[in-house]
């Protein structure tokens, strides 16, 4: 497999192996015999994306605003000549980052996956990169086929100002009690109505989601900053708008001592947004991974077993 910098990494079934970056440098016209024509069969291409969301107004295209989806669409058009709208598995908000966003687009281009991989990365800005690419089955839907998503939220300890990478973490002003946060998180595991943790009431038919696991642990940035960050990793079958960030904001309320761990259960049961905690800032959130079902052989990547046991992952301090 080739990563976003043209280096070779561990291969997975179905993903490309070696690419040759010199085949598609920025601004270089692609070979005419590989150009897009109306006679070519329509192909479905799946890519895994990483991006720093600081400059972007989220994933989804918006008139007059810079978005990740729009930037990717422009890069694809400059390569294939087609106006295509890539479909992302997750609509990340403004300022949210990703290392595991999955996106699908259709093309009639005959360019090989190797050349497409290099050409797309050559035309993307430095804060967006294609990490993997492969051809998926026709009609593959990255939204409907997603069965599990994992988000990570990074909180920086107030003792050490995060000068480098401060736009990637939330510098919380309070010392946090990890044990209390873990106890509170236990109330969120399993299948629940998460209305209390949605930004605003929506037209969704169901607010029921399943959280499979929540991991809360301290992470050392370097020798000078031991345990400088707290990582909250949440895995579930799907999330409401701002659900992860509201959960994090609520956990911080507990960790700072402003609420008891039992309060989390009360907030969940209330089905009232006003009873939960604040929405944590966007810059600390990262979309880490999306797993897909294996229906009809349309899986574009390997995924973990769907037989998942709900758990709080207890990491030693």
C-alpha positions, 0 to 999 in steps of 0.5 A: 500500500502507498501512503499519502507521501508516496511511501510503501506501507503494509498492504491490505487486500484490494488496496493498491500496492506500489505507486510511482509519484513521478507519473502524476506531478502537479500540473502535469497533463495526463496521457490522452489515451487514458483520458475520460470518454463517454464510452468507458464503463463507469467505475466506483473508486473508494479512497481513505482520506486524512485532513486537518479541518482547521481551514475548512467549513466541514466536509459537505459542500457549501456555496462560497465556502471552502470544504473538504468535499469541494476541494476533493471534487475540484482535484478530481475534475482537474484530473478526469475532466468530470464534475463529480461529487464524492460521497463521504461516509461521515459529514465532519463539522467545521474544524474537525479532523480525520485520518479515516474518512472514507469517500466514494466517487464515480468516474469513466477515467481509464487511469490506473489506481496508482496514477489516480492516487498520485494525481489526486495527492498532487492536486490536493492542498497540504492539509488533505491527503489520500491515504488509500485507494481501491476500486469498489463494487458498482453502487457501493454506498459508503453511508448506508454500508457503514456499521461502526465508526470511531472518533478520538477526542484530544484534551490537553493538560492545562499544566502545559500550553500546547504551543505546537499543534494547539489547533488539534487539541482542546486545552481544558482549564481544569484538572480532570479526574479520569476515574470519575469520567470512566464511571460516567461513561459506563452509563452511555454504553449500549443502545439508547436514545441519545436525544440529550446529546444532539445539537438541535432537534432534527427530522431524524426518525430515530435518535437511537444509537449504540455505543460499543466502547469508550476508552479514556486514557492519558497519553504522553506527548514527549519526555517533557510533558508526561501524561500531557493529553487525555484521549477519549475514544468512542466507537459506535454504530453511528452518531447524531449531530455533535453527539461525540462533542457533547458527550466529551463536554459532559464527561469533562463536567464530571471530570472537573467535579462540577457533576457527579458520574450519576448525573450522566445517566440522568442527562441521558434519560431526560431526552433533553439537550439542556440537561447534558453538558456543553459542546466540546470545541471542534479542534480536538475531534478526529474521525479515526476509522469507519468499518463497513458491512460485507453485504453483497461483497461490496466492502471497500476495506477490511473491517472488524467483526460486528460481534462487538462486546460493549465495554469500557476500556481501562488503561493503566495510568 
